[in-house]
Amino acid sequence: MVNLRKVNRVILENRNMLPAKLLGWKPSSYEIYCQAYREFGGSVCNHPLVLKILEDRAPNQIQFFHKEANGKIVGAFFTDKCGEIIHPHKKIPVIFENIILPISPDLGSFYLPAKSKELSIRHKKQFLNFTYGVLNRRSICLVKDSFSKKTNKKRQSDMNKFLKNGGEVVSASSFSSEQLSAIYLKLSGMRWGSQHNHSDITELAEFIESIRTMIFGNVLFYKGEPCAYDLIYQAECNNWIYFDDHNGGIDTTIKDFSVGSLLLFANISEARNLCQQKNKEFIFSIGRSNDKWAYKKLWSNEIKLGKSIF
């Protein structure tokens, strides 16, 4: 008996590959994609380790493509079975947004045989079939390259006051994956009014352990108890370090200090220092722009995302 689902899947895969082949892109592999990412970089959501974790959980959901010039790899990308730059598995705390593809900036302008509404502004002049105008309302909040002296002085003063009155800033590297999971779920539950159980802690801890080399940031303590923690990932390449502040939680019972702002200040400062030490560009995302989260405008610039139009 013919398996119609399998036949339809094969037809869809071949249909998505055809435009790529016609435009000089070759069916590729995870290994070649890793090579391109090491050379040209990317963002957190399309980091090779993230894709490996997703594929381990839901295999054979994406297909890779690469382009060569003079015998060298000059770019690579992936799509799901529908031609979109995304992995369909949704059950990990990673969002596909502000996607920087590992493609040489010297490749020139060309048609990218893929779909997305989340492409980085870095590709604005590179892909002919993407628009960054009114057709796409989506924007990403990227932390400003610097703050005014007045702002820095105020935030440092607030931090000093916090530290003198029972506050601590502790590196996330000081905790086990299970400890980070428990802290994150407890504080995010306080912030958002959500509930969790032991299996939720175990599941998140397993994910954190699998991506441990990309975990960045600090945990704030107040009078001996964790009071603020954001789940932050970092993706490093030759030219930049990309930090992605996924989400976080705070102890909402603390009224004397704005612990969320203090945490963000500590994490941004540490990220900037790391980039300066390594002489690399600083990219720090605090997620999608939304009028409900007006505080983001104090820290960041809203940058338009690219949307495929054909």
Residue frames relative to the residue before (quaternion, step in Angstrom):
aa qw qx qy qz dx dy dz
M 1.0000 0.0000 0.0000 0.0000 0.00 0.00 0.00
V 0.4458 -0.7080 0.4824 0.2595 3.59 -0.86 0.95
N 0.3204 -0.7259 0.5790 0.1873 3.55 -0.95 0.94
L 0.2779 -0.8126 0.4915 0.1444 3.57 -0.07 1.33
R 0.6141 0.5541 -0.3556 0.4351 3.58 1.03 -0.71
K 0.6658 0.4949 -0.2978 0.4724 3.57 0.97 -0.87
V 0.6376 0.5282 -0.3256 0.4566 3.58 0.99 -0.84
N 0.6628 0.5057 -0.3012 0.4629 3.58 0.92 -0.92
R 0.6371 0.5296 -0.3317 0.4512 3.57 1.01 -0.78
V 0.6552 0.5094 -0.3083 0.4649 3.59 0.96 -0.89
I 0.6353 0.5267 -0.3243 0.4625 3.58 1.00 -0.84
L 0.6693 0.5081 -0.2947 0.4550 3.58 0.93 -0.95
E 0.6474 0.5179 -0.3199 0.4586 3.58 0.96 -0.86
N 0.6806 0.4852 -0.2938 0.4638 3.59 0.89 -0.91
R 0.6282 0.5381 -0.3323 0.4532 3.58 1.07 -0.74
N 0.6756 0.4837 -0.2917 0.4739 3.59 1.03 -0.77
M 0.6560 0.5240 -0.3144 0.4431 3.57 1.11 -0.63
L 0.5717 0.6505 -0.3742 0.3317 3.59 1.07 -0.72
P 0.6823 0.4594 -0.3189 0.4708 3.68 0.75 -0.87
A 0.6249 0.5494 -0.3401 0.4382 3.57 1.01 -0.77
K 0.6711 0.4977 -0.3001 0.4603 3.57 0.89 -0.93
L 0.6570 0.5264 -0.3080 0.4430 3.57 0.97 -0.86
L 0.7318 0.4109 -0.2183 0.4980 3.58 1.15 -0.62
G 0.6611 -0.5622 0.2906 0.4031 3.56 1.22 0.42
W 0.5371 0.5944 -0.4171 0.4292 3.56 1.26 0.20
K 0.2429 -0.7872 0.5550 0.1152 3.55 -0.91 0.92
P 0.5472 -0.5544 0.4917 0.3892 3.60 -1.12 0.55
S 0.1168 -0.8427 0.5254 -0.0124 3.55 -0.74 1.06
S 0.4352 -0.6779 0.5332 0.2582 3.53 -1.29 -0.41
Y 0.6696 -0.4797 0.3849 0.4164 3.53 -1.31 0.27
E 0.6460 0.5464 -0.3196 0.4266 3.58 0.97 -0.87
I 0.6723 0.4737 -0.2967 0.4854 3.59 0.96 -0.84
Y 0.6003 0.5491 -0.3511 0.4636 3.58 1.09 -0.71
C 0.6320 0.5292 -0.3258 0.4630 3.60 0.98 -0.85
Q 0.6325 0.5374 -0.3226 0.4550 3.57 1.00 -0.84
A 0.6704 0.4908 -0.2918 0.4739 3.58 0.93 -0.90
Y 0.6466 0.5197 -0.3263 0.4531 3.58 0.98 -0.81
R 0.6341 0.5226 -0.3349 0.4611 3.60 0.97 -0.78
E 0.7024 0.4792 -0.2630 0.4559 3.58 1.00 -0.83
F 0.8389 0.2298 -0.0681 0.4887 3.57 0.77 -1.06
G 0.4636 -0.7188 0.4219 0.3006 3.60 1.24 -0.14
G 0.0433 -0.7829 0.6202 0.0233 3.51 -1.38 -0.04
S 0.5733 -0.5495 0.4539 0.4042 3.54 -1.22 -0.48
V 0.7290 -0.4309 0.2915 0.4448 3.58 -1.28 -0.05
C 0.6953 0.5299 -0.3014 0.3806 3.56 0.74 -1.07
N 0.7654 0.3114 -0.1902 0.5301 3.61 1.10 -0.58
H 0.2886 0.7484 -0.5297 0.2755 3.57 1.20 0.57
P 0.6010 -0.5998 0.3816 0.3653 3.63 -0.95 0.77
L 0.6492 0.5139 -0.3375 0.4477 3.61 0.96 -0.75
V 0.6262 0.5269 -0.3327 0.4686 3.59 1.02 -0.77
L 0.6703 0.4926 -0.3004 0.4668 3.58 0.92 -0.89
K 0.6265 0.5334 -0.3398 0.4556 3.58 1.03 -0.72
I 0.6428 0.5169 -0.3195 0.4663 3.57 0.96 -0.88
L 0.6638 0.5029 -0.2991 0.4657 3.57 0.95 -0.88
E 0.6868 0.4757 -0.2841 0.4704 3.57 0.92 -0.87
D 0.5993 0.5449 -0.3623 0.4612 3.60 1.10 -0.57
R 0.7110 0.4486 -0.2491 0.4808 3.57 1.06 -0.77
A 0.7881 0.0617 -0.0088 0.6124 3.57 1.10 -0.71
P 0.1562 -0.8602 0.4785 0.0825 3.60 0.31 1.26
N 0.8588 0.2149 -0.1498 0.4402 3.49 -1.41 0.46
Q 0.4178 0.7184 -0.4553 0.3196 3.56 1.03 0.79
I 0.7675 0.2649 -0.1624 0.5606 3.59 1.24 -0.28
Q 0.2222 -0.7484 0.6094 0.1381 3.54 -1.30 0.42
F 0.3134 -0.7717 0.5349 0.1421 3.55 -1.00 0.90
F 0.0943 -0.7628 0.6379 0.0477 3.53 -1.29 0.62
H 0.0146 -0.7881 0.6141 0.0391 3.57 -1.18 0.50
K 0.2639 -0.7372 0.6017 0.1577 3.53 -1.33 0.40
E 0.1939 -0.7808 0.5865 0.0935 3.54 -1.09 0.77
A 0.0160 -0.7580 0.6514 0.0305 3.54 -1.29 0.51
N 0.8364 -0.0265 -0.0389 0.5461 3.55 -0.71 1.11
G 0.7231 -0.4727 0.2379 0.4439 3.53 1.00 0.88
K 0.6664 0.4780 -0.3006 0.4868 3.58 1.29 0.08
I 0.5068 -0.6199 0.5036 0.3246 3.55 -1.18 0.61
V 0.0767 -0.8216 0.5646 0.0188 3.60 -0.69 1.05
G 0.8185 -0.0552 0.0134 0.5717 3.58 1.22 0.11
A 0.0162 -0.7815 0.6237 0.0053 3.53 -1.27 0.48
F 0.0437 0.7737 -0.6320 -0.0014 3.53 -1.24 0.46
F 0.2513 -0.7472 0.5908 0.1714 3.56 -1.29 0.06
T 0.0899 -0.7705 0.6250 0.0872 3.54 -1.27 0.32
D 0.4979 -0.5850 0.5208 0.3724 3.51 -1.31 0.19
K 0.7498 -0.4143 0.2657 0.4422 3.58 -1.27 -0.08
C 0.6800 0.4599 -0.2850 0.4948 3.59 1.27 -0.26
G 0.5942 -0.6102 0.3511 0.3890 3.57 1.27 0.16
E 0.5451 0.6132 -0.4041 0.4045 3.59 1.23 0.26
I 0.4519 -0.6761 0.5106 0.2790 3.58 -1.08 0.76
I 0.4998 0.5965 -0.4530 0.4350 3.53 0.22 1.34
H 0.3009 -0.6885 0.6084 0.2556 3.55 -1.28 0.27
P 0.4558 -0.7421 0.4170 0.2602 3.62 -0.68 1.02
H 0.5637 0.5866 -0.4069 0.4154 3.61 1.18 -0.29
K 0.1866 -0.8460 0.4974 0.0459 3.58 -0.55 1.18
K 0.6177 0.6386 -0.3190 0.3298 3.58 1.21 -0.34
I 0.6063 0.4434 -0.4350 0.4965 3.56 0.86 1.00
P 0.5198 -0.6698 0.4336 0.3052 3.62 -1.08 0.63
V 0.4518 0.6068 -0.5153 0.4026 3.55 0.47 1.30
I 0.1632 -0.7910 0.5856 0.0696 3.58 -0.92 0.94
F 0.3658 -0.7196 0.5470 0.2217 3.57 -0.93 0.92
E 0.3458 0.7030 -0.5455 0.2976 3.54 -0.19 1.35
N 0.8150 0.1507 -0.1748 0.5315 3.55 -1.19 0.66
I 0.1175 0.8419 -0.5127 0.1203 3.54 0.87 1.03
I 0.1065 -0.7509 0.6505 0.0408 3.55 -0.82 1.10
L 0.2414 -0.7997 0.5353 0.1253 3.57 -0.49 1.17
P 0.4682 -0.6781 0.4846 0.2935 3.61 -1.05 0.70
I 0.3267 0.7201 -0.5207 0.3219 3.52 0.38 1.35
S 0.5483 -0.6404 0.4292 0.3242 3.57 -0.90 0.91
P 0.4301 -0.7038 0.4992 0.2655 3.62 -0.86 0.91
D 0.6406 0.5343 -0.3159 0.4520 3.59 1.27 -0.29
L 0.4592 0.7243 -0.4235 0.2918 3.56 1.28 -0.01
G 0.4694 -0.6851 0.4391 0.3427 3.59 1.20 -0.41
S 0.6469 -0.5181 0.3906 0.4006 3.56 -1.32 -0.09
F 0.1624 0.7859 -0.5793 0.1430 3.57 -0.87 0.94
Y 0.5664 -0.5760 0.4719 0.3533 3.53 -1.35 0.15
L 0.2101 -0.7647 0.5970 0.1210 3.58 -0.85 0.97
P 0.2995 -0.7892 0.5092 0.1678 3.61 -0.51 1.12
A 0.5601 0.5539 -0.4099 0.4598 3.57 0.58 1.21
K 0.3418 -0.7309 0.5588 0.1916 3.54 -1.30 0.42
S 0.2007 0.7591 -0.6074 0.1206 3.55 -1.18 0.67
K 0.2313 -0.7266 0.6205 0.1832 3.54 -1.34 0.34
E 0.6868 0.5161 -0.2259 0.4592 3.55 1.35 0.03
L 0.3685 0.7713 -0.4642 0.2321 3.59 1.15 0.43
S 0.5503 -0.6427 0.4379 0.3040 3.56 -1.04 0.84
I 0.5977 -0.5752 0.4422 0.3412 3.54 -1.25 0.63
R 0.5176 0.6530 -0.4060 0.3753 3.60 1.21 -0.38
H 0.7192 0.4310 -0.2445 0.4871 3.57 1.14 -0.56
K 0.3136 0.8100 -0.4667 0.1665 3.59 1.27 0.07
K 0.7790 0.3141 -0.1690 0.5157 3.59 0.87 -0.89
Q 0.5926 0.6207 -0.3373 0.3871 3.55 1.30 0.05
F 0.7904 0.2744 -0.1339 0.5310 3.58 0.91 -0.90
L 0.3985 -0.7654 0.4641 0.1996 3.57 -0.59 1.19
N 0.7347 0.4287 -0.2284 0.4736 3.60 1.13 -0.57
F 0.6165 0.5003 -0.3694 0.4829 3.59 1.16 0.58
T 0.1582 -0.7832 0.5963 0.0780 3.55 -1.07 0.79
Y 0.2086 -0.7738 0.5888 0.1050 3.53 -1.16 0.71
G 0.5068 0.6771 -0.3960 0.3574 3.56 1.22 0.40
V 0.8439 -0.2070 0.1527 0.4709 3.53 -1.20 -0.67
L 0.5763 0.6088 -0.3811 0.3898 3.60 1.18 -0.37
N 0.7570 0.2467 -0.1732 0.5798 3.57 1.25 -0.25
R 0.2476 -0.8067 0.5238 0.1164 3.57 -0.45 1.21
R 0.5506 0.6561 -0.3894 0.3389 3.58 1.19 -0.33
S 0.0068 -0.7748 0.6318 -0.0236 3.53 -1.05 0.88
I 0.2908 -0.7270 0.5953 0.1804 3.54 -1.26 0.51
C 0.3439 -0.7280 0.5553 0.2082 3.58 -1.11 0.69
L 0.0336 -0.7957 0.6041 -0.0289 3.55 -0.49 1.24
V 0.5152 -0.6741 0.4411 0.2927 3.55 -0.76 1.12
K 0.5575 -0.6304 0.4379 0.3163 3.55 -1.01 0.91
D 0.5894 -0.5947 0.4183 0.3520 3.56 -1.13 0.67
S 0.7929 -0.0529 0.0442 0.6054 3.57 1.12 -0.61
F 0.3180 -0.7099 0.5924 0.2096 3.54 -1.32 0.37
S 0.6179 -0.5451 0.4045 0.3969 3.57 -1.22 0.38
K 0.6425 -0.5181 0.3930 0.4054 3.56 -1.23 0.41
K 0.6322 0.5425 -0.3238 0.4485 3.56 1.03 -0.83
T 0.6637 0.5007 -0.2957 0.4704 3.59 0.96 -0.90
N 0.6607 0.5076 -0.3079 0.4594 3.58 0.89 -0.91
K 0.6507 0.5228 -0.3121 0.4537 3.56 0.98 -0.88
K 0.6605 0.5107 -0.3005 0.4612 3.58 0.96 -0.89
R 0.6977 0.4706 -0.2802 0.4618 3.58 0.86 -0.93
Q 0.6426 0.5040 -0.3289 0.4743 3.58 1.05 -0.69
S 0.6193 0.5369 -0.3327 0.4664 3.57 1.08 -0.72
D 0.6497 0.5083 -0.3093 0.4732 3.58 0.99 -0.84
M 0.6504 0.5123 -0.3130 0.4654 3.57 1.02 -0.80
N 0.6447 0.5197 -0.3227 0.4583 3.60 0.95 -0.83
K 0.6376 0.5236 -0.3139 0.4698 3.56 1.02 -0.82
F 0.6338 0.5324 -0.3117 0.4666 3.56 1.01 -0.86
L 0.6941 0.4845 -0.2776 0.4543 3.58 0.85 -0.99
K 0.6776 0.4967 -0.2918 0.4571 3.60 1.06 -0.71
N 0.7463 0.3811 -0.2007 0.5074 3.57 1.24 -0.36
G 0.7824 -0.3738 0.1740 0.4667 3.55 0.96 0.88
G 0.5461 0.6229 -0.4003 0.3918 3.59 1.25 0.19
E 0.0866 -0.7777 0.6211 0.0446 3.55 -1.21 0.57
V 0.1969 -0.7279 0.6409 0.1437 3.53 -1.28 0.56
V 0.0121 -0.8237 0.5636 -0.0604 3.58 -0.44 1.26
S 0.4919 -0.6801 0.4607 0.2886 3.57 -0.83 1.01
A 0.5394 -0.6264 0.4595 0.3249 3.57 -1.04 0.79
S 0.5886 0.5943 -0.3630 0.4105 3.57 1.17 -0.52
S 0.5914 0.5916 -0.3558 0.4168 3.59 1.26 -0.30
F 0.7137 0.4390 -0.2325 0.4939 3.58 1.26 -0.30
S 0.5123 -0.6017 0.5085 0.3419 3.52 -1.24 0.50
S 0.6579 -0.5031 0.3759 0.4157 3.57 -1.25 0.30
E 0.6512 0.5083 -0.3205 0.4635 3.58 1.01 -0.74
Q 0.6318 0.5197 -0.3330 0.4688 3.59 1.04 -0.71
L 0.6514 0.5046 -0.3163 0.4701 3.60 0.94 -0.87
S 0.6350 0.5363 -0.3238 0.4520 3.56 0.98 -0.84
A 0.6793 0.4904 -0.2910 0.4619 3.58 0.87 -0.96
I 0.6466 0.5129 -0.3150 0.4687 3.60 0.98 -0.85
Y 0.6677 0.5161 -0.3006 0.4445 3.56 0.86 -1.00
L 0.7116 0.4612 -0.2734 0.4542 3.59 0.78 -0.99
K 0.6265 0.5297 -0.3432 0.4573 3.58 1.04 -0.68
L 0.7306 0.4345 -0.2446 0.4664 3.58 0.80 -1.02
S 0.6411 0.4937 -0.3393 0.4797 3.61 1.01 -0.67
G 0.6001 0.5500 -0.3526 0.4616 3.57 1.15 -0.59
M 0.6499 0.5012 -0.3106 0.4795 3.57 1.04 -0.77
R 0.6832 0.5006 -0.2867 0.4478 3.56 0.99 -0.85
W 0.8148 0.2871 -0.1116 0.4911 3.56 0.84 -1.02
G 0.4788 -0.6935 0.4275 0.3271 3.57 1.25 -0.10
S 0.4629 0.6757 -0.4441 0.3632 3.58 1.20 0.52
Q 0.3196 -0.7354 0.5675 0.1873 3.54 -1.30 0.35
H 0.0664 -0.7892 0.6092 0.0394 3.56 -1.20 0.48
N 0.2441 -0.7506 0.5913 0.1652 3.54 -1.30 0.31
H 0.7529 -0.4029 0.2575 0.4522 3.57 -1.30 0.01
S 0.6372 0.5301 -0.3405 0.4438 3.60 0.99 -0.72
D 0.6029 0.5440 -0.3539 0.4640 3.60 1.13 -0.61
I 0.6383 0.5204 -0.3186 0.4693 3.58 1.01 -0.85
T 0.6638 0.5114 -0.2996 0.4562 3.58 0.93 -0.93
E 0.6668 0.5150 -0.2999 0.4475 3.57 0.91 -0.93
L 0.6810 0.4636 -0.2898 0.4872 3.59 0.92 -0.90
A 0.6201 0.5500 -0.3400 0.4442 3.59 1.03 -0.77
E 0.6380 0.5219 -0.3250 0.4636 3.59 1.00 -0.78
F 0.6483 0.4993 -0.3210 0.4768 3.56 1.00 -0.78
I 0.6525 0.5162 -0.3209 0.4526 3.60 0.85 -0.96
E 0.6469 0.5168 -0.3212 0.4597 3.59 0.97 -0.82
S 0.6709 0.5096 -0.3042 0.4447 3.59 0.98 -0.80
I 0.7563 0.3165 -0.1716 0.5463 3.58 1.18 -0.56
R 0.2322 0.8515 -0.4551 0.1185 3.55 1.33 0.26
T 0.6504 0.5351 -0.3281 0.4278 3.60 0.97 -0.77
M 0.7030 0.4410 -0.2629 0.4922 3.59 1.24 -0.32
I 0.4973 0.6605 -0.4304 0.3621 3.60 1.27 -0.05
F 0.0209 -0.7972 0.6011 -0.0518 3.56 -0.92 1.00
G 0.6519 0.5794 -0.3739 0.3154 3.53 -1.29 0.32
N 0.4560 -0.6801 0.5268 0.2282 3.50 -1.41 -0.16
V 0.2944 -0.6872 0.6264 0.2206 3.48 -1.42 0.24
L 0.2682 -0.7504 0.5808 0.1665 3.58 -0.90 0.90
F 0.1345 -0.7652 0.6262 0.0651 3.54 -1.07 0.90
Y 0.0644 -0.7703 0.6325 0.0489 3.53 -1.17 0.64
K 0.8349 -0.0936 -0.0135 0.5423 3.52 -0.60 1.27
G 0.7752 -0.4104 0.1700 0.4491 3.51 0.91 1.07
E 0.7135 0.4079 -0.2497 0.5120 3.60 1.25 -0.11
P 0.5266 -0.6243 0.4605 0.3476 3.63 -1.01 0.73
C 0.0821 -0.8343 0.5451 0.0102 3.56 -0.83 0.96
A 0.8041 0.0435 -0.0385 0.5916 3.62 1.22 -0.22
Y 0.1693 0.7707 -0.6017 0.1239 3.55 -0.96 0.93
D 0.1247 -0.7642 0.6307 0.0523 3.54 -1.00 0.96
L 0.3790 -0.6921 0.5665 0.2375 3.55 -1.04 0.82
I 0.0383 0.8169 -0.5656 0.1063 3.57 -0.33 1.32
Y 0.1656 -0.7650 0.6163 0.0869 3.53 -1.05 0.87
Q 0.1460 -0.7670 0.6133 0.1192 3.55 -1.24 0.47
A 0.0996 -0.7676 0.6319 0.0398 3.54 -1.09 0.83
E 0.1153 -0.8269 0.5501 0.0189 3.56 -0.51 1.20
C 0.0001 0.7758 -0.6310 0.0032 3.54 -1.06 0.81
N 0.7874 -0.3475 0.2096 0.4641 3.59 -1.24 -0.14
N 0.8190 0.3100 -0.1180 0.4683 3.57 0.91 -0.92
W 0.8205 0.1013 -0.0396 0.5613 3.61 1.11 -0.44
I 0.2514 -0.6875 0.6413 0.2302 3.50 -1.43 0.09
Y 0.1949 -0.7868 0.5817 0.0683 3.53 -0.72 1.14
F 0.1096 -0.7851 0.6089 0.0294 3.57 -0.77 1.11
D 0.0924 -0.7994 0.5934 0.0169 3.57 -0.83 1.00
D 0.1868 -0.7725 0.6025 0.0727 3.56 -0.48 1.30
H 0.2517 -0.8331 0.4756 0.1275 3.56 0.03 1.34
N 0.7092 -0.3112 0.2739 0.5702 3.56 0.75 -1.10
G 0.0471 -0.8245 0.5634 0.0251 3.56 -1.21 0.15
G 0.2968 -0.7502 0.5623 0.1813 3.49 -1.33 -0.12
I 0.1608 -0.7727 0.6083 0.0840 3.53 -1.28 0.44
D 0.4868 -0.6000 0.5391 0.3351 3.51 -1.32 0.37
T 0.2655 -0.8223 0.4891 0.1191 3.54 -0.23 1.30
T 0.5674 0.5981 -0.3958 0.4046 3.60 1.25 -0.11
I 0.5986 0.5605 -0.3613 0.4439 3.60 1.25 -0.31
K 0.1025 -0.8330 0.5437 0.0046 3.55 -0.55 1.19
D 0.5933 0.6150 -0.3577 0.3767 3.59 1.20 -0.44
F 0.7929 0.1716 -0.0710 0.5804 3.58 1.18 -0.58
S 0.3900 -0.6618 0.5792 0.2730 3.53 -1.25 0.52
V 0.1635 -0.8572 0.4805 0.0875 3.55 0.34 1.29
G 0.5872 0.5704 -0.3737 0.4360 3.61 1.13 -0.51
S 0.6741 0.4778 -0.2835 0.4868 3.57 0.97 -0.87
L 0.6320 0.5314 -0.3287 0.4585 3.57 1.02 -0.77
L 0.6480 0.5120 -0.3133 0.4689 3.57 1.00 -0.83
L 0.6641 0.5037 -0.3119 0.4561 3.58 0.87 -0.91
F 0.6303 0.5305 -0.3244 0.4648 3.58 1.01 -0.81
A 0.6638 0.5041 -0.3020 0.4625 3.59 0.93 -0.91
N 0.6913 0.4815 -0.2859 0.4566 3.58 0.90 -0.90
I 0.6475 0.5085 -0.3192 0.4694 3.59 0.97 -0.82
S 0.6491 0.5251 -0.3167 0.4503 3.58 0.94 -0.91
E 0.6745 0.4884 -0.2955 0.4683 3.58 0.92 -0.89
A 0.6441 0.5204 -0.3196 0.4607 3.58 1.01 -0.82
R 0.6457 0.5175 -0.3173 0.4632 3.59 0.96 -0.85
N 0.6551 0.5176 -0.3114 0.4539 3.56 0.93 -0.92
L 0.6424 0.5248 -0.3228 0.4558 3.57 0.98 -0.82
C 0.6660 0.4958 -0.3009 0.4691 3.58 0.95 -0.84
Q 0.6396 0.5185 -0.3230 0.4666 3.58 1.02 -0.75
Q 0.6404 0.5295 -0.3189 0.4558 3.59 0.99 -0.84
K 0.7595 0.3669 -0.1888 0.5030 3.57 0.99 -0.85
N 0.3746 -0.7483 0.4647 0.2893 3.57 1.34 0.02
K 0.4769 0.6466 -0.4449 0.3956 3.55 0.89 1.02
E 0.6030 -0.5727 0.4228 0.3601 3.53 -1.22 0.58
F 0.3486 -0.7331 0.5593 0.1677 3.54 -1.11 0.86
I 0.0764 0.7610 -0.6402 0.0725 3.58 -0.77 1.09
F 0.0594 0.8053 -0.5815 0.0991 3.58 -0.55 1.17
S 0.1297 -0.8148 0.5643 0.0306 3.56 -0.42 1.26
I 0.1142 -0.7681 0.6244 0.0843 3.56 -1.05 0.82
G 0.7323 -0.4940 0.2186 0.4147 3.51 1.10 0.82
R 0.7684 -0.3871 0.2849 0.4225 3.49 -1.42 -0.04
S 0.4809 -0.6410 0.5201 0.2955 3.54 -1.15 0.71
N 0.1325 0.7703 -0.6114 0.1238 3.55 -0.98 0.90
D 0.5212 -0.6693 0.4342 0.3031 3.58 -0.85 0.96
K 0.5849 0.5850 -0.3691 0.4235 3.59 1.18 -0.47
W 0.7437 0.3331 -0.1858 0.5490 3.57 1.19 -0.55
A 0.0430 -0.8584 0.5111 -0.0129 3.54 0.68 1.19
Y 0.5498 0.6345 -0.3988 0.3689 3.61 1.13 -0.55
K 0.5774 0.6179 -0.3771 0.3775 3.59 1.11 -0.61
K 0.6163 0.5746 -0.3442 0.4141 3.57 1.11 -0.67
L 0.5935 0.5728 -0.3598 0.4361 3.58 1.20 -0.44
W 0.7605 0.3918 -0.1760 0.4870 3.53 1.14 -0.71
S 0.8317 0.2642 -0.0450 0.4862 3.54 1.05 -0.71
N 0.3880 -0.6390 0.5947 0.2959 3.48 -1.44 -0.01
E 0.3766 -0.7072 0.5486 0.2389 3.56 -1.04 0.79
I 0.0807 -0.8137 0.5755 -0.0155 3.56 -0.63 1.19
K 0.4733 -0.6955 0.4713 0.2648 3.56 -0.80 1.04
L 0.2847 -0.7335 0.5932 0.1703 3.54 -1.17 0.71
G 0.4759 -0.6989 0.4702 0.2529 3.55 -1.19 0.63
K 0.1472 -0.7790 0.6073 0.0524 3.52 -1.12 0.82
S 0.4365 -0.6886 0.5115 0.2715 3.56 -0.94 0.89
I 0.1890 -0.8081 0.5514 0.0848 3.59 -0.92 0.89
F 0.7843 -0.0514 -0.0169 0.6180 3.61 1.24 -0.18
